[in-house]
C-alpha cells in the first residue's frame, strides 16, 4: 500500500520490530483511499470481520495481504471451495495416519510421531493458525459465497466467541490475539445470511472512476514491480490507455466489464507492442476495435463486439 503504519490502528499498540515469519515478504503494490483505510481501522478497533464486495479485479483479495505487510503481522489465506466446512479453516486431524502408526510402531523405530500423543497428528488451518499466533494475524477468507448456505452461519459462532473445540484432542482453543479478518464476496449465490451480515462491517470496493486514480495505481504497480525491470511506461501512453479503458467500461452493453488486473495486463501489452501513444489514440478513435482485446474481455460477446473489421 502507499500508506505508512501510523494510518493503521495496531491492536493493543503492538508494532513488532521484526515482521513475523508468516508476514508477507514483499510490499503489495496497493492503493487505498481514505474510506477503505477507515473501514480497515474500524474492523480492527471493533474486532469485527470486514466483508468486502466489488466487481472482479478491483483489488478485494490484495487488501488483506497489504494490511498484513504494513503491520508486520502474519498473513493466512483461506480460499473457500464449494465443499468447504468451517473445520477446514480451523484444524485438520489425521486419524488414519495415527492408526497406521499404531499398527507399525514396532517396525518403524525411527518414527518421529508418537501415536500416544494425539497432538502429533493435529494441524491448524488458516484461521486456526491465527488463533494460536503470538501476535495479531490477518486472515483472508476469500470468496465466502462459494460454500453452501450453512457455512457463513457456522463461521459466525467462531468469530463471535473467538474460540473453537478440537474433539480429537479434547482441546479448547481461544484466540491469543483476535485476528483481523477480511472476507471477500462476489455474491455468486445471492446475499449472505442476515445474522452473518450483522456481525460484519461492510465495504463496497468500487472501481476507480477517474483518470488520476487509475494512473496512481499504474505508477504504484510499476514502482513495486521488482520481477519486471522494464522501463516505466510512457506517461502519454498511460494517459491515452487510461482514457481509452475508462471509455470502454462506459459501454453498458458489456457482459463483463474488465477490471484493474485486466487493465494492467493490457497496459503492459501496449507498452511492449505500441510504444507510441499516438498510435494507440488513432486505433481507439478510428474504429470500434480494441487492440489486444483478448487481454481485456473474458466473455465471448464482449470479445466479438470489439473484433477487427473484416
N, C-alpha and C positions, 0 to 999 in steps of 0.2 A: 504494500500500500504506500501511498505517498503521505502517510500520517506517522508522526512520531509517537512514542509510547505515552507521553502525557495526555494524548487525546483519548486514550482508552483507560477506563477505570480498572484498576488492578484489585482483585479480590483480597481483602484484608491487607492492602498495601504490599502485596508480595510482588516484588520486581526482582527476579533472580539475576544474580551477577553473571551466571553461566547458563545459557539455554539448556533445557532438558534434552536428554539424548534422543527423545522422540519428537522434539520440536523440529519444524521444517528447517532444512539447512540453507535454503535459498529464499530470499525475499520475493514474495509474489508481486508481479507487475500489476497491481490492482489499484484502481482509482475509486475512492468512495466519497460521496458528497456528505454534507453535514447531517442531513436527515438520517442516512444509513449509519453514520458513526453514532448518532444519538440513539438509534434503535439498538445497536450492539451494547452500548453502555447501559441502557435501561434493562436489557436482558441480564447483564452481569449483576447490576445493582439489585434487581428484584428476584434474582435466582430463578428465572423462568426461561423455558426454551424460546428461541426466536424462530418463528416459522416464516420462511422466505418463499414467496411466489413470484413468478415472472416468466416471460416467454423464454424459450430455449436459447442458450447462447448469450444471455445478458449478464452472466457472472455470478449466479447464485452459488455454485459449487466452490468457486475460488475464494469466497469471502472467509469461510472458516479457517482455511489454511493461512490466509493473510493475517487474520487476527492472532492465530497461534504464533506466527513468526514474530509479530510486533511485540507480543508479551513474553516471548521466550517459553511458552507453555507447550507441553506435549500435545500432539495432534493425532487424533484417531478417527478414521473414516469408516463408516458403516454404509455400504452400498446395499440398499434394500432390494430384495428379489421378490418375485410373486409368491414364493413358498416360504418367505421369511417368517420366523417366530421371534418373539421378544427375547427368548432364551438365547438365540443365536448371537445377539449383541452383548449378552451378559457373560456367558461362560460356555465351555464345552467340557464334557466328561467322557473319557474313552473307556467305557466298561468292558468292551471287547478286548482291548489291549491288556487290561488288568487281568481278565480271565486267562488270556494267553500266557501272561507272565506267571500266574499261579500254576498253570499246568506244566510250564517248562522251567520252573525255578531251579530244580535240582540239576538241570542240564547246563543252563547258561549262567555260569558263576560270575561273569563279568558284567551282568546287567546292572545299570545304574538306577533303575527304578525298583522300588520296594512295594510288592503287592499288598503288604500290610499297611501301607500308608496311602490312603485314598487321594491325598493331595498331590501325589506324584502323577496322577492321571487327569488333573484339572488344568484347564487353560482358560484364560479370560478373553472375551470378545472386546470389540472397540469400546463399548460403554462400560464394561466391567473393568477394563484397564484404567479408565478414567476414575472409577470409584476407588481404586487402590493406589492411585498415583500419589506421590509425596508432595505434589503441588497441584493447583487447579489445572485441568486439561480442557482442551477444546475438542468437542465431539461433533463431527458432521454426520447427520443421519440423512442420506441422500435419496431423494425420490421416495418418500414415505408412502405415497399413494399407490405404489406398485404392489404393496402387500394387500392381504384381504382386509375386510372392513373391521375385523376384531383387533387387528394389530395396533392401531393408534390407542384404543381404549386399554389394551393390555399394557402398553408402554406408559400410559398415563399413571398407573399405580406406582411404577418405579420412579418416575420423575416427580411425583408428589411426595413420596416418603423418602426418596434418595437412599433406598436400601433394597436388597433382594436376598433371597434364600437359595442355598445350594443343598437340596435334599441328600445328594450322594455323599456329601461330607458333613452334613448337619451343621453347616456354617451359615451365619447371618452376616452379610457384607453391607456395611454402611459406608457411604462416601466419606473419605477423609477430607476431601475438599469438593464442594459441589461444582461439577464441571459446567463449562459454558457450552450449551447445547444449541446447535444451529441445524434446523430441519428444512429441507427443500421439498417443494411440491410442484407438480405440473398439472394437478387436477385431472389425472388420467382417468380416475374412476369417480369423478364428481367431488363434492365437498367432503371434507373430513368430518368426523363426528363432532357434534356441538360441545360435549364435555371436554374433548381434547382441545378444541379451539379456545375454549375459555381459559385453559391452563397456559396457553402460549401467548407471547407477544407476536404481533403480525407486522410484516412489511412487504409491500409490493415493489419489486425492483423493476423500474421502468427502463426501457431502452433509452440511451442518450438521444435527446431530441435536437441538440444544437451542434453546429459545426465545431464550436470551441470545445465542447465536452468530448466529442469523438476524437478531435485532434489531440487532446490531452491524453486520452487512452493510448493512442498511437505512439506518442512520444514516450510514454512510460514503458510500453512494451519493448520498443526498440532500445531504450536506455538499459533495460534489465536483461535483454536477450544475450546472455554470455555464450550460448551454444552457436549462435549465428553471428559472426563478426562482420556481417555485411554492412556496407556503408549506410548511414541513416538515409531515409528516403528524401527525395527532393521535396522541399516544403510546398512547392507549387503543385507537384503531383499529388501530395497528400490532400491539399485543399480541393483539387478537382475531383479526386476519388471520393472524398467525404461528401461533397455536394452531390455527386452522382449517385452515391449509395443512399443518401437520405431521400433523394428523389425517387429511387427505385422502391424504397419502403413506403412511400406515399401511395403507391399503387394498391388500391383497395381490392383489386381482383386477385391478388396473390393468395395462394392457398396456405403458404408458409413463408412468412417474412424472414429473410436472412438476419442473423444476429451478429453480435460483436465478433465472435470467433470466426464466422464466415467472412466478415469484412476484413479482419486482419490477414487471413489467408489470401483474400482477393488482392489486397494491397501488396502483399509480398510477391504475388504473381505479376502484378502490374509493374512493380519495381524491377523485376527481373527481365520482363519482355518488353515493357513500354517505359523507357526511361524518360521520355519527353511528355510533359503534362499536356501540351497542345495536341499531341497525337491522341491521347485519351479523350480530351474535350471534344475533338472532332468526331470521334467514334460515337460518343454518347449523344451528341447533338444532331448528327446527320441521319440517324436511323433509330429504330426501336430495338436494335440488338444491343447486347451487353457482352463485352469481351470476357472470355473465361467464365462463362455462365455456369459451368459445371462446378465451380468453386462456391458460387452463391446460392444456387437453388437446389433444394432437396425433394422437390415434388415434380412429377412428370409434366403437369400442366404449366407450372411456372417455367420450367426448363424450355418447353416448346414455345411458350409465349415470346421468349427473347432469342429465338434461334435466328441465325443469319438468313437474309433473304435469298431465295433460290434463284 
